[in-house]
Amino acid sequence: MNAAMPPRQFPEGETPERGSSLLSISHRLRVRDYTIANLLDEHSTLTTDQLATILFDHPTTCRHRLHALRRLRFVDRFIRNRPGAPNPACWVPGPLSARYVALARGDNPPTARALRDRQDRAYASPYLDHLLEANQFFVDLLAEARRRPGEADLVRWWSERTTAAAFGRRVHPDGHGVWRDPAGETGFFLELDRGTESLTRLVDKLGAYRRLQADGGPGYPVLFALPSRAREEHLHAKLMVTGVTVATCVLGAGQNPAEPVWWLAGSVGRRVALTEIPGGHGPLGPLSPGPAAPDHHPLALLTGVPLLP
């Protein structure tokens, strides 16, 4: 019997064959690449700048690495060309990163058709800008954590999909996170507002959070990130007795959501930092996942913590 042939090696810059596998490119992959795979799987799409902020020291290094991973069919990207609008490169799972994430979780890898549908949905989604802005909120927190290593950290970042599943599909925020710094720890639900819904609709969303808390869910605050100071003031005029902690801010480019930018509903005076907003994990239960576990960290693989199914 002939000995098995070793996997073909591809020179730098050459596109692998369509039949390439994780094994054939394994010598080219690093822990950071697997982290990119997990982030894209969890959050659907991230821009080049967002990935650079989270994982790289220089944007050029990030671009070079992402393009190398694309040549390996590990990740893919799209650009939506729209006149008068930002057109960033948006990265999505590729055939091999999607296969890696599924197998690492003990799931069946997606078919080629299923992956194409997922990529095309991200590209065609009318909510793409909303998703990218929501992701940017958490990217900004991770950037703050990089500036303060060992002192501050975003220890949990879940997408809308994962958050809904973790809380019994009672609530559907744009994301959930747990931020930790020397002043304390705050879990929160993010509601990103781009001014496309009525203020009454925003207030009505709080009913689901109130019912979740009453049925054993955590006492996490609901954070509204709003597009203007005027809209923020108008929302506060409608926030009477909500039964849940609410805080608002107007986030612009370069603002840090961990800093004192939050206006607590029902309060007057100074704004507070993220960890000053009241809230708590509550007892562990079917509707409460409790404090962040090590494998909840969005960059867990870089810390040596294995991701469990």
N, C-alpha and C positions, 0 to 999 in steps of 0.2 A: 504494500500500500504506500502511495506517495505521501511524503510529509506535507502537512498543511502549509500553504504559502503564507508568508507574513503579510499583514495588511499593507497596501500600497501607501507610500509616503508622498505627500504633496508638497512641492516647493512653496516657499513663501510667495503669496500673491496668486497662486494658481487655484482655479476653482475646482473643488473636488467633484468626483462623479456623483450622479444622482443616487447611486447605491451606497454612498459612504455611510459609515456608522459611527456611533460614539467611540467605539474601540479604535477606529482608524484615525481619529483626531485626538484621542485622549492625551497624547504626549504634548499637545499644543494648548490644552486647557489648564486654567489656574483657578484657585478658589474664588477669585473675584469674578471670573466668568460664570461659575455656577451661581454666584450671588445675583448676577445680572439676570440669569435665567429665572430664578425664583421671584425677583422683583417684577419682571415683565409678566410672568404667569399670574401673580397676585393682583397687579395693578393695571393690566391690559396693555398700556403703552406709556412710555416715558420718553422725553426728548433727550437729545444729545446733551444739552446743558444740564438737565436734571441729573442724568447719570454721571456727568462730570463732577457736579457738585457733591454727590453722595460718595463717589468711589475713587476719584482721580485727583491728582495734584495739579494737573494742567489740562485745559480743554483739548489741546492738540493731541496729547497722549490718549485721551478718551476717544477722539474721532478715529485715530489710527487703529486702536484696539477694536472698536466696534466694526469698522470696515473689514478688519481681518476676520472677525467672528462671522461676519456676513458671508465672506468668501468661503468659510467653512460650513455654511448653511446652518450655523448654530443660532443666529438671530436674523431678523429681517427688518426692513424699514419702509416707511412711505413718507411722501411729502404731498400735502394738499395745497396746490397752487391756487390761491384766492387773491384777487386784486385788492390791494389796500389792507390786507390782513397779514399778521405774522405767519410765516410758513416754515416752522421748524421741522427738522427731521424727527419723525416719531418712530421709535423702535418697538418691535413686537416680537413675540416668540417665533423662532424659526423651527424648521423640522427637527433639528437635533436638540435644541434646548427644550422644546415641548416634550420630546421623547424622554429626555433626561428627567425632567420634573415629574412626569407621570410615573416613570419606573421607580424613581426614588421614593415616591409615596405609595408604591405598591399598586398603582392603577394601570389600566391598559393605555398604551400610548394612543394619541388621537390619530385618526386616519388622515391621509393627505387632504381629502375633501373637507373634513371637519376643521383642520387647521386653516385651510384657505378661507373657509367661511368665517372663522374667528378673526383672521387678519382683515378680511374685507369689511366685517362689521365695525371694527375699530376705525378703519379708514372712512367709511361712509356715515358713521354715527353723527346725527345732528347735535349730540351732546359732547363731542370731542373737546371743544374748548372748555366746557364745564369740567370734564374729567381732568384735563391737564392743569387747570387752576386748582382743583381740589388736591391733586397730587403735589402741586407746588407748595401748598401749605405744609405738608409733611416733609417735603424736601428741605424747606427752610428750617424746620426743626432739626433735621439731621445735620444741616450745615452748622447750626449753632452747637450741636453736640460735637462736631469735628473741631470747632474752635475751642471747646472746653473739655478735652478728653479726660476721662476719669472723674469729672465733676457733674456733667449734665448729659442726659441721653434720652432719646426717644426709644423706649424699651418695648413698645408695641405699636404697630401700624397695620391696621386691617382695612381692606377695601370694603366698598359697600356690600359686595357679595358675601364676603366672609363675615362681616359684621352682622348682616341680616341673619345668617345661619346660626351664629353664636348666640344671638339673643332671641331665638325662637321665631324669627321673621316678624317680630312685633314692631320693629323700627327699621327704617331704611335711610340712614344718614349717608353722607358722601364719604364717610370714613370714620374710623375710631382709632384713637391713640391713647397711649399712656406716656406722659412726660415726667421725667424725674430730674431734680436738681437739688442743691443743698437745702433749699427752702421747703422741700417736700415732694409729693408725688400726686399727680392729677390725671385721672382718666377722663376722657371726654368724647362726645359725639360732635362731629363737624357737619354743619349745614352751610354749604357755600351758596351765597345768593348773588346772582348776576343781574338782578333787577328785572327778571322775566316773569316773576310770579307776583301776585298781589300780596300786600302785607297781611291781609286777612288769611291768605293761604299759608303764609309762614307761621302765623300764630296758631293756626289749626293743627299744624304738625306736632305741636307740643302735647296734644292730647295722647298720642301714642306713647310718648316718653313717660308721661305721667302714669298711664296704665301699666307700662312695663315696670316702673319702680314700685307701684302698689302691689304688683303680683310677684315680687321677690327679685326684681332686677336691681342693678346697682344704682347708686345715687349720683351718676355722672352728670355733669353739667352739659347743656346743649350750647354749643358755640356757633353763633351766626357771624360769618365773615361777609361783610357787606361792601357794595361798590362805592358808596359815597357817605359823607357825614350827614347830609340831609336825610337820606333814606334811613340811616341808623337812628336819627332823632325821631323820625316818624314811626319807626317800629317800636321804640321804647314807649311812645305815647299809647300804643295798643297793648303793651305788656302789663297787664294788671296782675291779678292773682293767677299764676300759671301752675303751681304745684310742683314745679321742677326748676332747678337753678338754670338761669339763662345769662349768658354774657355775650356781648357783641364787640366787634372791632371793624375798622376800615383798614384793610391791608393794602398797601401799595408796594411798588418795587423797592426792595431793600429793607422793608420793615421786618421785624423779628417777632413772630407770634409768641415767643417765650417771655417777652418783655412786658412792661406795664402798658399794654395797649387795650385792655379789656374793660368794658363798661358793664358792671353788674346790673341786671334789671332790678329796679326798685331802689337803687342807691344813687347818691349824689356825691360829688367830690371827685377825688382822684381815681384814675384808672389803676387796675391791678395787674400783676404779672400772672402768668398761666397757673403757677402753683399756688397762688393766693385765692383762686376760685374755689369755693366750697364744693365738696363732693367726696365720694367714698366708694370703694369696691363693693362693700356689703358682703354678706355671707356667700360662700360658694354654693351654687345651685344650678338648676336647669336653665335659668335665665340670667345667670351671673357667672362669668368665667373666672372671676377673682383677679388677684394681682397678676402682673405679667410674669410668665415663666421664661427661663433663659431661651428656650427655642421659639418664643414669640418675637424676639428681636428681629427687626427687618434685615439686619446684617449678621444674623446668627452664625452663618458659616465662617465668616471672617474672624469670629471670636472662638472658633473651635467647637461650637455647640452643634451637634447633629440635629437636623430637622426631622421630627417624628411625624408619621402619617396622622 
